[in-house]
Amino acid sequence: MNRRNFLTLTGTFTGGTLLLPDFLHAFGSQKSLVIGEQCLVFIQLNGGNDGLNTFIPYEDALYYDSRPKIAISKEDVISKNKGMALHPALKSFATMQQNGDLTIIQNVGYPEPNRSHFRSQEIWQTASNSNQYLNEGWLGRYLDLQCKEHQPTASVNFDSIDTLSLKGKEPNAITIKDPNRFKTRNEIDDTVKLSDNPQLDFVRKIANSVSEGSDEIQKALAKSNAELTYPKTGLAKNLGWIARLIKGNLNSKVYYTSLGGFDTHDNQLAIHQRNLTELNDALFAFYTDLKKAQLLQNVTIVVFSEFGRRVKDNGNGTDHGTAAPMFVIGGNNKGKIIGNNPNLYDLDKGDLKHEVDFRSVYASLLQNKMNFDSSKIGINNNPLNGLF
């Protein structure tokens, strides 16, 4: 079964109310998230976020020369630090940075970059090489090794479609749009095969996990409250649910969600301002919620996009590029800026050259947060130093 068919099948299996894979009990029998028990939260910015207009080289004259229509002025940037500054929409990012809870990793990408949205997302989600095609995601492979058997609450994806990142040989992830509509279902008899087709039997196993996972989710929600008001946006709603599940001791190791709209070929200033504002406000509510619950040290939040944008503007926007910054919040990260400022004078066909391979960030997350050797899932990059 190819990836597109897999996503379509699982995405429509329950009429779009939830999407499938699985969760975790194999990480231990403990029922509470305590100091040392870690989880990862990923926010994927779909469309290719313009890193140069997010974390801005405001002291570099070439930035302004290259972007006469869309550059952010020196007067508007915030949180200036060694020639770099944040977009004015990211005021709460600046607060998190001042609190020592935000690390910015500059110039993140991979060799032989691909400028196709679908393919570059696939590379990030599987941690493959540019010329390598994998059927399972990097987190799905990790969960396959950590879950001794199929675990319907090992990871949770809040979205309208499954993410390849969480796809493994076993359905150890589950995708949900709205937990209020996520109702317990009767288990399908495991002794009865749907057919002689193992792919359909896999879907039947996923259906069973829906019933198992829904029970765990409802229990976690019953043990937690919405203690602050989140913004009325899609991302904020998803992060609010994730906070409830973490506070309710669901004990999933991975949470995943996304924000779209970053393919800013035209009208970039207005669109990017709107998208970064949604990201900023939703993420700060989530951050504040976790801090009040004294859980921020247990939760590492990772914000990334499949690629950045080209250095030169196209008149009113930007086209597909390569390297861009990643943001890591919480999890006792060191609160630093890692890497050199973007070098706008030494480009690869008009694009930034990557200096940090995204797989080294993954390796650091797995080593430092999950106590796991990333080489076991085919990530052989050295962990990024200085993150934790």
Phi, psi and chi 1 to 4 in degrees:
 res  aa     phi    psi   chi1   chi2   chi3   chi4
   1 MET       -  124.4 -179.8  177.8  -69.3      -
   2 ASN   -79.4  171.1   65.2   37.0      -      -
   3 ARG   -63.4  -43.0 -178.6 -167.3  173.9 -153.9
   4 ARG   -62.5  -42.1  -71.3 -177.8 -176.2  -85.7
   5 ASN   -67.1  -37.7  -71.5  -18.5      -      -
   6 PHE   -60.7  -48.3  172.9   84.0      -      -
   7 LEU   -64.6  -38.8  -64.4  177.1      -      -
   8 THR   -66.9  -44.6  -60.0      -      -      -
   9 LEU   -63.8  -49.2 -177.6   58.0      -      -
  10 THR   -69.9  -32.3   58.9      -      -      -
  11 GLY   -70.1  -24.3      -      -      -      -
  12 THR  -107.6    0.9   58.9      -      -      -
  13 PHE   -61.7  -33.7 -167.8   78.2      -      -
  14 THR  -119.5   33.9   55.6      -      -      -
  15 GLY    68.2   20.2      -      -      -      -
  16 GLY    84.9   -1.9      -      -      -      -
  17 THR   -67.6  -37.8  -61.3      -      -      -
  18 LEU  -148.0  159.8   50.1   90.7      -      -
  19 LEU  -125.4  162.6  -58.5  153.1      -      -
  20 LEU  -120.4  157.8  -57.1  100.7      -      -
  21 PRO   162.9 -134.3  -39.5   36.6      -      -
  22 ASP  -154.2  165.8 -159.6  -36.1      -      -
  23 PHE  -121.5 -169.7  -86.1   46.8      -      -
  24 LEU  -132.1  125.8  154.0   84.0      -      -
  25 HIS  -126.2   -9.8  -58.9  134.2      -      -
  26 ALA   -75.2   -3.9      -      -      -      -
  27 PHE   -86.6    6.2  -71.2   91.7      -      -
  28 GLY   136.5  160.2      -      -      -      -
  29 SER   -91.9   -5.0   59.1      -      -      -
  30 GLN   -61.1  146.0   62.4  -88.8   27.9      -
  31 LYS  -109.0    6.1  -68.2  -63.2 -178.3 -176.7
  32 SER  -133.5  149.3   62.3      -      -      -
  33 LEU   -85.9  109.5 -164.3   65.1      -      -
  34 VAL  -115.5  171.7  -63.3      -      -      -
  35 ILE   -55.1  129.2  -60.7  -60.9      -      -
  36 GLY   100.8  -25.2      -      -      -      -
  37 GLU   -87.1  112.1 -176.6   66.4   20.6      -
  38 GLN  -108.9  154.0  -57.4  -71.1  -45.9      -
  39 CYS  -140.9  159.9   70.0      -      -      -
  40 LEU  -114.7  139.8  -55.9  172.9      -      -
  41 VAL  -124.4  122.3  176.8      -      -      -
  42 PHE  -109.8  132.7  -67.4   90.0      -      -
  43 ILE  -118.7  110.4  -58.2  172.8      -      -
  44 GLN   -96.1  124.8  179.4  173.3  -43.7      -
  45 LEU   -94.0  101.0  -52.5 -179.4      -      -
  46 ASN   -80.8  135.8  -69.1  -33.2      -      -
  47 GLY   115.6  -12.8      -      -      -      -
  48 GLY    93.2   83.7      -      -      -      -
  49 ASN   -68.0  136.3  177.8   46.2      -      -
  50 ASP   -75.5   97.3 -175.8    1.1      -      -
  51 GLY   -64.1  -34.3      -      -      -      -
  52 LEU   -68.4  -24.2  -75.2  174.7      -      -
  53 ASN  -100.8    6.9  -89.3   22.3      -      -
  54 THR  -102.8  -54.5  -57.9      -      -      -
  55 PHE  -117.7  105.4 -167.2   47.3      -      -
  56 ILE  -103.8  127.7  -58.6  159.3      -      -
  57 PRO   -80.4   70.7   29.5  -32.6      -      -
  58 TYR   -69.5  -14.8   73.1   96.6      -      -
  59 GLU   -94.0   -0.6  -72.4 -172.0  -17.4      -
  60 ASP   -94.5  113.9 -167.7  -28.6      -      -
  61 ALA   -61.1  -30.6      -      -      -      -
  62 LEU   -67.6  -27.1 -167.4   52.8      -      -
  63 TYR   -59.9  -45.8  164.6   72.8      -      -
  64 TYR   -74.0  -34.1  -66.5   97.7      -      -
  65 ASP   -65.9  -35.8  -69.1  -17.8      -      -
  66 SER   -79.5  -19.4  -59.6      -      -      -
  67 ARG  -133.0   62.1  -62.4  179.9  161.8 -147.0
  68 PRO   -62.1  -25.6   21.2  -33.0      -      -
  69 LYS   -94.9  -27.2  -60.2  -73.0 -171.8  179.0
  70 ILE  -127.0    2.9   64.1  160.9      -      -
  71 ALA   -63.4  146.7      -      -      -      -
  72 ILE   -89.9  126.9  -52.1  -60.3      -      -
  73 SER   -67.3  154.9   72.7      -      -      -
  74 LYS   -60.3  -30.5  -65.1  179.4 -178.7 -179.6
  75 GLU   -73.2  -22.7  -68.6   73.1   27.7      -
  76 ASP   -95.9  -23.7  -69.2  -24.7      -      -
  77 VAL   -66.8  157.8  -61.0      -      -      -
  78 ILE  -129.4  162.7   60.5  173.8      -      -
  79 SER    55.9   55.3 -166.2      -      -      -
  80 LYS   -67.0  135.9  -63.1  176.7  179.6  179.0
  81 ASN  -156.5  107.1 -171.0  -30.2      -      -
  82 LYS    53.3   47.8  -62.7 -179.8  179.7  178.2
  83 GLY    86.5   -2.6      -      -      -      -
  84 MET  -119.9  153.6  -59.1  -62.1  -65.0      -
  85 ALA  -155.9  161.3      -      -      -      -
  86 LEU   -90.5  153.2  -69.1  166.9      -      -
  87 HIS   -58.8  142.6 -172.1  -74.2      -      -
  88 PRO   -61.2  -18.6   16.4  -29.7      -      -
  89 ALA   -74.0  -12.7      -      -      -      -
  90 LEU  -101.4   45.9  -62.2  176.9      -      -
  91 LYS   -61.2  -36.9  -67.5  179.6  174.3   61.2
  92 SER   -76.7  -26.7  -63.5      -      -      -
  93 PHE   -60.9  -41.3  -87.7   59.1      -      -
  94 ALA   -61.9  -39.9      -      -      -      -
  95 THR   -63.5  -45.2  -61.3      -      -      -
  96 MET   -63.0  -36.9  -66.7 -174.8  -70.9      -
  97 GLN   -65.2  -44.4 -172.3  177.7   40.4      -
  98 GLN   -63.6  -30.6  -69.2  163.5    6.5      -
  99 ASN   -78.0   -5.2  -68.3  -17.0      -      -
 100 GLY    79.2   18.3      -      -      -      -
 101 ASP  -106.7    1.1  -65.9  -37.8      -      -
 102 LEU  -122.7  124.7  167.9   65.9      -      -
 103 THR  -109.3  134.7  -73.3      -      -      -
 104 ILE  -110.6  124.3  -57.2  172.8      -      -
 105 ILE  -105.5  118.3  -49.7  166.6      -      -
 106 GLN   -88.9  153.1  -57.2 -153.2   80.1      -
 107 ASN    56.7   48.6  -52.4  -52.1      -      -
 108 VAL   -90.3  134.3 -176.3      -      -      -
 109 GLY  -170.7 -144.6      -      -      -      -
 110 TYR  -161.2  159.5   54.2   90.3      -      -
 111 PRO   -64.9  150.6  -21.4   33.2      -      -
 112 GLU    49.3   61.6  -59.7  177.5   13.4      -
 113 PRO   -64.3  147.0   23.4  -34.1      -      -
 114 ASN  -107.7  132.0 -168.3  -61.5      -      -
 115 ARG   -98.6   10.9  -67.6  165.8 -178.2   80.2
 116 SER   -84.5  131.1  157.8      -      -      -
 117 HIS   -54.4  -53.6  -67.2  -63.9      -      -
 118 PHE   -61.9  -47.4 -174.4   83.3      -      -
 119 ARG   -70.3  -41.0  176.7   56.3 -174.0  152.0
 120 SER   -67.4  -38.4 -165.6      -      -      -
 121 GLN   -60.7  -40.4  -73.6  177.7    4.2      -
 122 GLU   -62.4  -41.1 -170.7  174.5   64.9      -
 123 ILE   -63.0  -46.6  -69.6  167.4      -      -
 124 TRP   -63.8  -37.6  -83.7   79.3      -      -
 125 GLN   -79.1  -23.8  -68.7  172.3   -3.2      -
 126 THR  -104.8  -12.2   62.2      -      -      -
 127 ALA    60.1   37.3      -      -      -      -
 128 SER   -88.1  169.4   69.6      -      -      -
 129 ASN   -75.6  166.7  -64.7  -35.8      -      -
 130 SER   -60.9  -31.6  -69.5      -      -      -
 131 ASN  -103.9   17.5   59.4   -4.8      -      -
 132 GLN  -117.2  137.1 -179.3 -175.2   24.2      -
 133 TYR  -119.4  120.6  -67.4   82.1      -      -
 134 LEU  -117.1  146.8  -58.7  176.1      -      -
 135 ASN   -89.2  -20.1  -67.2  -37.6      -      -
 136 GLU  -114.6  148.5  -75.9   84.0   36.4      -
 137 GLY   -77.6  162.9      -      -      -      -
 138 TRP   -66.4  -37.9   72.6  -77.7      -      -
 139 LEU   -75.6  -33.7  -69.0  165.8      -      -
 140 GLY   -62.0  -40.9      -      -      -      -
 141 ARG   -66.4  -39.7  -59.5 -163.2  -58.9  -85.8
 142 TYR   -60.6  -45.9  159.7   68.3      -      -
 143 LEU   -68.1  -34.0  -67.2  171.8      -      -
 144 ASP   -56.8  -37.9  -82.1  -19.5      -      -
 145 LEU   -81.0  -28.5  -67.1  179.0      -      -
 146 GLN   -85.9  -31.9  -69.6  -60.3  -70.8      -
 147 CYS   -89.2  118.5  -59.3      -      -      -
 148 LYS   -67.2  -24.7  -61.6 -170.9 -172.6  -45.9
 149 GLU  -148.9  174.2   56.9 -174.9   22.8      -
 150 HIS   -52.0  121.4  163.4 -131.6      -      -
 151 GLN  -124.3  108.6  -61.4  -68.4  -22.8      -
 152 PRO   -72.2   -4.1   22.3  -29.0      -      -
 153 THR  -127.1   34.8   51.7      -      -      -
 154 ALA   -74.8  -30.6      -      -      -      -
 155 SER  -153.4  153.8   60.9      -      -      -
 156 VAL  -131.1  132.7 -167.8      -      -      -
 157 ASN  -116.1  119.0  175.3   40.2      -      -
 158 PHE   -96.2  102.7  -83.9   87.8      -      -
 159 ASP  -170.6 -179.4 -146.3  -33.8      -      -
 160 SER  -101.8    2.7   58.3      -      -      -
 161 ILE  -150.5  148.0 -172.4  169.6      -      -
 162 ASP   -62.5  154.7  -70.6  -49.6      -      -
 163 THR  -106.6  135.5  172.0      -      -      -
 164 LEU   -61.3  -27.0  179.2   59.4      -      -
 165 SER   -52.2  -36.3  -63.1      -      -      -
 166 LEU   -97.0   -2.3  -61.5  176.6      -      -
 167 LYS   -76.4  124.4 -177.9  177.7  178.7  -72.1
 168 GLY  -127.9 -171.0      -      -      -      -
 169 LYS   -69.3  -30.2  -66.0 -172.4 -177.2  -57.3
 170 GLU  -110.3  147.6  -68.8  -67.9  -33.7      -
 171 PRO   -77.7   83.0   26.7  -31.5      -      -
 172 ASN  -102.6   29.9  -68.0  -46.6      -      -
 173 ALA  -148.7  154.0      -      -      -      -
 174 ILE  -137.1  139.1 -163.0  162.2      -      -
 175 THR  -110.0  132.7  -59.0      -      -      -
 176 ILE  -131.3  139.4  -52.1  169.1      -      -
 177 LYS   -95.2  -41.0  -74.8 -175.0   67.9  174.5
 178 ASP  -150.2  107.6 -176.4   -7.3      -      -
 179 PRO   -58.8  -23.4  -25.2   35.3      -      -
 180 ASN   -67.0  -23.3  -75.4  -31.3      -      -
 181 ARG  -102.4    7.2  -62.8  171.8   58.4 -164.6
 182 PHE   -93.9   88.8 -171.2   41.3      -      -
 183 LYS  -100.2  149.3  -55.0  -59.2 -177.4 -176.4
 184 THR   -64.4  138.0  -56.3      -      -      -
 185 ARG  -121.1  156.2  -61.6  163.1 -174.5 -100.9
 186 ASN   -67.6  139.8  -66.2  -33.5      -      -
 187 GLU   -68.0  144.3  -75.1 -165.1   23.0      -
 188 ILE   -80.0  139.1  -61.3  172.1      -      -
 189 ASP   -61.1  117.5 -174.0   -6.1      -      -
 190 ASP   -69.2  -16.9 -112.7   -9.3      -      -
 191 THR   -84.1   -9.7   64.4      -      -      -
 192 VAL  -105.9  124.6  178.2      -      -      -
 193 LYS   -86.0  139.9  -63.7 -174.4   71.2  173.0
 194 LEU   -65.4  -37.2  -74.0  178.4      -      -
 195 SER  -168.6 -175.6   69.9      -      -      -
 196 ASP   -86.5    5.4  -68.7  -32.1      -      -
 197 ASN   -90.6  112.4 -173.9  -29.6      -      -
 198 PRO   -62.9  -25.4   22.0  -32.7      -      -
 199 GLN   -68.5  -39.6  -65.4  168.4  -17.2      -
 200 LEU   -70.2  -33.3  -68.9 -179.8      -      -
 201 ASP   -65.9  -33.7  -74.6  -23.3      -      -
 202 PHE   -62.8  -41.2  178.5   78.7      -      -
 203 VAL   -64.8  -37.5  173.6      -      -      -
 204 ARG   -61.8  -38.9 -170.9  -88.3  -39.3  -97.9
 205 LYS   -64.5  -38.7 -178.8 -177.1  -72.2 -172.6
 206 ILE   -61.1  -41.3  -67.9  174.6      -      -
 207 ALA   -61.2  -38.7      -      -      -      -
 208 ASN   -61.8  -39.3  -87.0  -27.4      -      -
 209 SER   -66.3  -26.6   77.0      -      -      -
 210 VAL   -59.5  -45.8  170.2      -      -      -
 211 SER   -65.0  -45.9  178.3      -      -      -
 212 GLU   -64.3  -46.0  -60.6  167.2   26.7      -
 213 GLY   -66.4  -35.8      -      -      -      -
 214 SER   -63.6  -38.1   66.2      -      -      -
 215 ASP   -60.5  -46.3  -72.2  -18.1      -      -
 216 GLU   -65.2  -40.2  -63.4  -58.8  -41.5      -
 217 ILE   -64.3  -45.6  -72.9  171.4      -      -
 218 GLN   -65.0  -35.5  -63.3  -52.9  -37.3      -
 219 LYS   -63.8  -44.0  -71.6  175.6 -175.2  176.7
 220 ALA   -65.0  -42.2      -      -      -      -
 221 LEU   -64.8  -35.0  -67.9  176.3      -      -
 222 ALA   -66.7  -23.2      -      -      -      -
 223 LYS   -95.1    3.6  -69.1 -171.7  -70.0 -175.1
 224 SER  -134.2  161.6   64.1      -      -      -
 225 ASN  -128.3  156.0  -63.4  -51.9      -      -
 226 ALA   -82.8   98.0      -      -      -      -
 227 GLU   -91.0   -7.2  -64.9  167.4   -7.0      -
 228 LEU  -145.5  161.8   59.4   83.8      -      -
 229 THR   -88.9  123.0  -59.1      -      -      -
 230 TYR   -89.1  156.4  -80.6   68.6      -      -
 231 PRO   -59.3  157.8  -23.1   33.6      -      -
 232 LYS   -88.5   61.4  -55.2  -61.9 -176.3 -176.2
 233 THR  -129.1  163.3   62.5      -      -      -
 234 GLY   -62.0  -46.2      -      -      -      -
 235 LEU   -63.9  -42.7  179.0   61.5      -      -
 236 ALA   -62.1  -40.5      -      -      -      -
 237 LYS   -60.5  -45.2 -178.0  178.8  179.6 -179.5
 238 ASN   -62.8  -44.3  -70.0  -15.2      -      -
 239 LEU   -68.0  -32.4  -68.2  176.5      -      -
 240 GLY   -62.5  -42.3      -      -      -      -
 241 TRP   -64.3  -42.2  -75.3  121.7      -      -
 242 ILE   -60.9  -42.7  -68.1  172.1      -      -
 243 ALA   -59.3  -42.8      -      -      -      -
 244 ARG   -60.0  -42.2  -71.1  -82.6  -54.3  -83.4
 245 LEU   -69.0  -39.0  -65.6  178.1      -      -
 246 ILE   -65.3  -47.1  -67.2  171.7      -      -
 247 LYS   -66.9  -26.4  -67.4 -173.5  -66.0 -177.7
 248 GLY   -87.2   10.4      -      -      -      -
 249 ASN    63.2   40.8  -58.8  -36.2      -      -
 250 LEU   -65.1  -31.0 -177.0   61.5      -      -
 251 ASN    67.9   26.8  -92.3  -10.3      -      -
 252 SER   -69.1  147.1  -64.1      -      -      -
 253 LYS   -88.6  -22.8  -57.9  -55.5  -74.9 -174.2
 254 VAL  -138.1  133.8 -180.0      -      -      -
 255 TYR  -122.5  146.8  -63.4   89.8      -      -
 256 TYR  -143.5  139.1 -148.8  100.2      -      -
 257 THR  -155.9  177.3 -169.2      -      -      -
 258 SER  -147.6  161.9   65.4      -      -      -
 259 LEU  -134.7  125.3  176.2   63.3      -      -
 260 GLY   -98.3 -177.8      -      -      -      -
 261 GLY    98.0   13.4      -      -      -      -
 262 PHE   -95.6   10.6  -73.0   89.5      -      -
 263 ASP   -88.0   75.8 -163.5   16.6      -      -
 264 THR   -92.5   67.5   50.8      -      -      -
 265 HIS   -72.7  -24.4  -68.0  -79.0      -      -
 266 ASP  -143.8  154.6 -168.6   26.7      -      -
 267 ASN    51.7   41.5 -165.1   26.1      -      -
 268 GLN   -65.4  -42.9  173.1  165.5  -42.1      -
 269 LEU   -55.5  -47.0  -73.9  175.3      -      -
 270 ALA   -71.5  -43.8      -      -      -      -
 271 ILE   -66.7  -44.3  -66.1  171.7      -      -
 272 HIS   -66.5  -40.1 -156.3 -138.7      -      -
 273 GLN   -57.7  -46.0  170.3   82.1   25.3      -
 274 ARG   -64.8  -45.2 -177.2  178.1   67.2 -118.7
 275 ASN   -67.3  -43.1  -71.7  -19.6      -      -
 276 LEU   -67.6  -32.1  -69.6 -176.8      -      -
 277 THR   -64.8  -43.2  -62.3      -      -      -
 278 GLU   -62.1  -44.3  179.4  173.6   -8.5      -
 279 LEU   -61.1  -48.9  174.6   65.8      -      -
 280 ASN   -58.7  -50.7  176.3   83.0      -      -
 281 ASP   -70.0  -41.3  -64.5   -6.6      -      -
 282 ALA   -65.9  -44.4      -      -      -      -
 283 LEU   -68.4  -36.2 -170.8   47.3      -      -
 284 PHE   -69.9  -34.5 -166.9   63.8      -      -
 285 ALA   -63.0  -44.2      -      -      -      -
 286 PHE   -61.6  -47.8 -176.3   56.7      -      -
 287 TYR   -57.4  -47.2  165.7   87.5      -      -
 288 THR   -64.3  -41.2  -57.2      -      -      -
 289 ASP   -58.9  -48.2 -155.4   -5.8      -      -
 290 LEU   -66.6  -38.2  -66.1  175.2      -      -
 291 LYS   -63.0  -44.6  -93.4 -154.5  140.9 -179.1
 292 LYS   -63.0  -33.2  -73.7 -175.2  175.1  180.0
 293 ALA   -84.1    2.1      -      -      -      -
 294 GLN    57.3   41.3  -61.5 -176.0  -31.2      -
 295 LEU  -120.1   -0.4  -71.4  171.5      -      -
 296 LEU   -61.4  -33.0 -174.6   64.5      -      -
 297 GLN   -67.7  -18.6   72.4  -83.9    4.9      -
 298 ASN   -93.2  -11.0  -59.4   83.6      -      -
 299 VAL  -120.7  122.1 -177.6      -      -      -
 300 THR  -107.4  118.6  -56.5      -      -      -
 301 ILE  -101.9  129.4  -53.4  156.9      -      -
 302 VAL  -122.2  124.6 -177.7      -      -      -
 303 VAL  -114.5  125.3 -177.6      -      -      -
 304 PHE  -150.6  167.0   73.6   98.1      -      -
 305 SER  -137.9  161.6 -169.3      -      -      -
 306 GLU   -71.0  -24.1   70.7  -95.4   28.9      -
 307 PHE  -167.8  170.6   46.4   60.7      -      -
 308 GLY   -93.6 -158.1      -      -      -      -
 309 ARG  -117.5  165.4  -44.1  -63.7  -67.9 -172.7
 310 ARG   -64.9  154.3  -67.2 -177.4   69.0   80.7
 311 VAL   -66.3  -47.1  172.0      -      -      -
 312 LYS   -80.7  141.3  -72.5 -176.0  176.5  -65.6
 313 ASP   -76.5  166.1   68.1   33.0      -      -
 314 ASN  -104.2   13.8   63.9   16.1      -      -
 315 GLY   119.2  -54.2      -      -      -      -
 316 ASN  -134.3    7.6 -158.9   26.8      -      -
 317 GLY  -166.4 -156.2      -      -      -      -
 318 THR  -140.4  153.4   48.8      -      -      -
 319 ASP  -103.0  175.2  -61.8  -37.5      -      -
 320 HIS   -60.3  134.4  -59.8  177.5      -      -
 321 GLY  -125.7 -141.2      -      -      -      -
 322 THR  -133.6 -100.2   52.3      -      -      -
 323 ALA   -70.9  153.7      -      -      -      -
 324 ALA  -161.4  167.4      -      -      -      -
 325 PRO   -78.0  152.4   26.5  -33.3      -      -
 326 MET  -111.6  153.3  -71.6 -179.7   72.8      -
 327 PHE  -123.1  132.6  -58.2   91.6      -      -
 328 VAL  -123.8  126.2  177.1      -      -      -
 329 ILE  -125.2  137.7  -61.0  131.4      -      -
 330 GLY    77.7 -165.2      -      -      -      -
 331 GLY    63.8   23.5      -      -      -      -
 332 ASN    57.3   37.2  -76.6  -28.3      -      -
 333 ASN   -67.9  165.4   74.5   79.5      -      -
 334 LYS   -82.3   -2.9  -69.3 -170.5  175.4  179.1
 335 GLY    64.9   42.1      -      -      -      -
 336 LYS  -117.5  172.0  -58.5 -165.6  -52.3 -177.3
 337 ILE  -103.0  117.8  -62.3  172.8      -      -
 338 ILE  -104.3  130.7  -62.6  176.2      -      -
 339 GLY   100.8  165.1      -      -      -      -
 340 ASN   -77.8  157.0  -61.2  -47.5      -      -
 341 ASN   -63.4  149.7  -66.7   -6.8      -      -
 342 PRO   -54.5  133.5  -25.2   34.2      -      -
 343 ASN   -94.9  100.6 -173.5  -18.0      -      -
 344 LEU   -83.2   -3.6  -54.1 -174.5      -      -
 345 TYR   -98.2  -15.9  -65.9   84.4      -      -
 346 ASP  -123.9   88.2 -177.8   19.3      -      -
 347 LEU  -110.3  162.9  -57.2  177.2      -      -
 348 ASP  -109.9   98.9  179.4   11.7      -      -
 349 LYS    54.2   41.4  -60.2  175.0 -177.0  177.6
 350 GLY    88.2    2.1      -      -      -      -
 351 ASP  -117.9  156.1  -71.3  -35.8      -      -
 352 LEU   -65.0  143.2  -65.7  173.0      -      -
 353 LYS   -86.8  131.9  -65.0  179.9  178.4  178.5
 354 HIS   -73.6  146.3   86.9  -81.6      -      -
 355 GLU  -116.2  -24.3  -66.4 -174.8   -6.2      -
 356 VAL  -119.4  123.5  175.5      -      -      -
 357 ASP   -77.6  128.8 -167.1  -53.6      -      -
 358 PHE   -57.9  -25.5   73.0   92.1      -      -
 359 ARG   -71.0  -23.1  -70.6  161.9  -66.3 -163.8
 360 SER   -71.3  -29.7   68.6      -      -      -
 361 VAL   -68.3  -45.2 -178.5      -      -      -
 362 TYR   -57.7  -44.1  -71.0  176.3      -      -
 363 ALA   -61.2  -39.0      -      -      -      -
 364 SER   -66.9  -41.9  179.8      -      -      -
 365 LEU   -60.1  -46.3  -67.3  168.7      -      -
 366 LEU   -67.9  -40.7  -69.1  173.8      -      -
 367 GLN   -70.5  -48.4  175.3 -179.5  -76.5      -
 368 ASN   -85.0  -29.5  -68.3  -72.7      -      -
 369 LYS  -102.0  -35.7  -60.2  -72.2   98.1 -180.0
 370 MET  -107.3   -2.2  -59.6  -69.2  108.1      -
 371 ASN    52.6   49.7 -167.1   28.6      -      -
 372 PHE  -132.8  139.0 -178.6   84.1      -      -
 373 ASP   -84.2  111.2  179.4   -1.3      -      -
 374 SER   -65.0  -20.7   62.1      -      -      -
 375 SER   -64.4  -20.5   67.3      -      -      -
 376 LYS   -68.0  -18.8  -67.4 -179.7  179.0  179.3
 377 ILE  -114.9   19.3   59.3  169.0      -      -
 378 GLY    86.4   10.4      -      -      -      -
 379 ILE   -97.5  105.0  -62.9  176.9      -      -
 380 ASN  -101.9    5.5  -63.8  -49.9      -      -
 381 ASN   -69.6  145.6  -56.5   72.6      -      -
 382 ASN   -67.7  141.2  -67.5  -34.2      -      -
 383 PRO   -58.9  142.2  -24.0   34.0      -      -
 384 LEU   -66.0  126.5  179.2   65.4      -      -
 385 ASN   -78.1  147.4  -68.0  -36.6      -      -
 386 GLY    88.6    0.9      -      -      -      -
 387 LEU   -79.4  -43.6 -177.2   51.7      -      -
 388 PHE  -125.0      -  -59.8  105.0      -      -
